[in-house]
């Protein structure tokens, strides 16, 4: 059975207490008054370490037992059914952690971006093909489709490229949540608590402790709260399968892919022109959905990171980190 992060954190706090008691015994045994005064101040730091540990235990209990129902209620009120389903308790009645809720929602958004890319690619396949075709009859060119379809092809390329980058950003955020869930509380929190036991490394220990608590709790909870109350893509994504089965899409995909003679080429070209107007509504829909996906992929993670780094900045000093000195040191290195 794997040992939980609470065990390692308690051991780290006990190490801090053991070092302080050991120094106290040495100070009393050799009559070292300065060391005795230093040890008394270190007991305050040991007490702060245990308070940090109690804070982490309390926030962990809140995030795993109380936060899930709150997220479910807020998401249901705002119509974000994806977050609502992700935050519902498991088969055994266990509440879902904020990181798991965020990863489940990101999986849904990535699937939506994949569907938008597939639809855009399918439409562009025919438009781009005919944008490069011209018909030559008796030395004349009565129809050159490049001028008529070039604008559409440029738009489809733009949308498809955006979906690729958005999916990449969402995958990065997914793995950030995964990394934070499985490494921040152990080993980073335990390492931070141990480093706080030594005066020479107390600043680094305070920074690591604040960093671990920020990305273990603040980052996933702020992200889930944000996507629960802000505009979401649930309504738009549920319509993508309907678009894929629409008559306009079927008209495109049922054409002959060979174009073996001029008559067949002209027939397929004008078939494409007939569905172009009916596809304009679909294209507008995909453009509006792309705007919401930009909001999901860019603004929400950035806002969550700002909240997280603000937490780290404010609590790092309380935990013993000298962020100003760290900043000056980095500037000197650069």
C-alpha positions, -999 to 999 in steps of 0.1 A, spaced: 0 0 0 16 33 -10 23 58 18 3 90 16 18 125 14 5 132 49 30 107 63 60 123 46 49 158 56 45 147 93 79 131 92 94 163 77 78 184 105 91 159 131 126 163 117 123 200 123 113 194 159 141 168 164 167 193 152 154 220 175 153 197 205 188 184 197 202 219 195 184 227 228 200 198 245 235 208 233 230 244 244 219 233 279 247 207 281 275 230 272 260 262 287 258 280 254 236 310 260 236 323 224 227 289 211 200 286 237 184 319 226 187 308 189 169 275 198 140 293 214 135 313 182 137 280 162 108 266 183 87 293 168 97 281 133 88 245 143 54 257 154 50 275 121 59 243 103 31 224 121 7 252 114 16 249 77 10 212 78 -24 217 95 -33 242 68 -24 218 41 -44 190 57 -74 213 61 -73 226 25 -69 190 13 -100 178 32 -119 208 18 -109 202 -18 -116 164 -17 -148 164 4 -165 198 0 -153 214 -32 -168 187 -55 -205 194 -44 -199 231 -46 -185 228 -82 -214 205 -92 -240 230 -79 -223 261 -95 -218 243 -128 -254 231 -129 -267 266 -123 -245 281 -151 -254 253 -176 -218 238 -178 -229 202 -178 -194 190 -186 -181 203 -153 -212 190 -135 -208 155 -148 -170 156 -140 -176 168 -105 -202 142 -96 -192 115 -70 -177 83 -82 -194 48 -81 -184 44 -45 -197 78 -35 -162 93 -33 -159 129 -41 -137 139 -70 -106 161 -64 -104 195 -82 -75 182 -104 -95 153 -116 -125 176 -123 -102 199 -143 -86 170 -163 -120 155 -171 -133 189 -184 -101 194 -204 -106 160 -220 -140 171 -232 -127 204 -245 -99 187 -264 -124 163 -279 -145 193 -291 -114 210 -306 -106 177 -324 -142 176 -339 -139 212 -351 -106 204 -367 -120 173 -384 -151 192 -398 -129 220 -410 -105 196 -426 -133 178 -443 -148 209 -458 -115 224 -468 -105 192 -486 -130 198 -513 -127 236 -513 -90 236 -516 -91 209 -543 -114 230 -565 -95 263 -557 -66 248 -577 -87 235 -606 -95 254 -639 -113 242 -669 -99 247 -704 -123 244 -733 -110 251 -769 -81 271 -754 -104 293 -732 -108 292 -694 -146 298 -688 -143 290 -651 -113 295 -627 -124 284 -592 -93 298 -574 -106 333 -572 -140 322 -560 -128 297 -533 -94 311 -523 -109 331 -494 -127 301 -480 -95 280 -481 -75 307 -463 -102 308 -435 -102 270 -432 -64 270 -429 -66 297 -402 -92 278 -382 -75 244 -385 -41 259 -373 -58 276 -344 -74 242 -333 -40 226 -334 -24 253 -311 -54 253 -288 -53 216 -284 -16 218 -277 -22 244 -249 -50 223 -234 -27 192 -234 0 213 -216 -26 224 -190 -38 188 -186 -3 176 -178 3 206 -155 -27 195 -135 -15 159 -136 20 169 -125 7 191 -97 -16 164 -84 10 137 -81 42 157 -71 33 189 -53 22 174 -19 49 147 -22 78 153 -26 78 191 -29 58 199 2 79 175 23 111 189 9 100 225 16 92 216 52 125 199 57 144 229 42 126 252 66 142 234 95 176 249 86 182 287 88 205 286 57 178 270 35 147 285 52 141 309 23 142 282 -3 120 260 19 94 287 23 93 293 -14 90 255 -22 63 252 4 43 281 -10 48 267 -46 36 233 -36 5 245 -18 -3 269 -47 -2 244 -75 -16 215 -54 -48 234 -43 -51 270 -57 -44 263 -93 -69 234 -99 -96 250 -77 -94 284 -93 -96 268 -128 -126 247 -119 -144 276 -103 -137 298 -134 -149 273 -160 -180 266 -138 -192 302 -138 -179 316 -171 -192 309 -206 -185 274 -217 -185 253 -248 -209 226 -238 -238 238 -260 -216 244 -290 -197 211 -288 -229 190 -286 -240 203 -320 -208 191 -338 -221 155 -344 -253 170 -360 -231 191 -383 -211 161 -393 -244 143 -403 -259 173 -421 -270 171 -458 -244 196 -469 -216 176 -454 -230 144 -470 -232 161 -504 -195 170 -501 -183 136 -490 -205 116 -515 -189 132 -546 -166 111 -568 -130 115 -557 -115 105 -591 -127 132 -615 -119 110 -645 -133 133 -672 -141 170 -678 -179 165 -674 -175 149 -640 -151 176 -629 -176 203 -639 -205 185 -622 -186 182 -589 -175 218 -591 -210 231 -594 -222 207 -568 -197 223 -545 -210 257 -554 -246 247 -546 -237 237 -510 -214 267 -505 -243 289 -493 -257 263 -470 -222 257 -455 -218 294 -447 -240 290 -416 -219 261 -405 -187 280 -410 -201 310 -390 -210 285 -362 -175 271 -362 -160 305 -360 -181 315 -330 -173 282 -313 -136 289 -320 -139 321 -301 -152 303 -270 -124 277 -274 -99 305 -274 -114 317 -241 -110 282 -227 -75 277 -240 -59 311 -233 -78 332 -207 -89 307 -181 -55 290 -176 -38 324 -176 -62 338 -150 -57 307 -129 -19 310 -131 -21 347 -120 -42 337 -90 -18 309 -81 14 331 -84 -3 358 -64 -9 332 -37 27 321 -39 39 357 -37 18 366 -7 23 334 13 60 328 5 70 356 28 49 342 56 66 308 51 101 324 53 109 330 17 129 362 8 115 367 -26 131 401 -30 165 386 -24 158 357 -48 148 383 -75 180 402 -70 200 370 -72 184 360 -105 190 395 -119 227 392 -110 229 358 -127 213 371 -158 
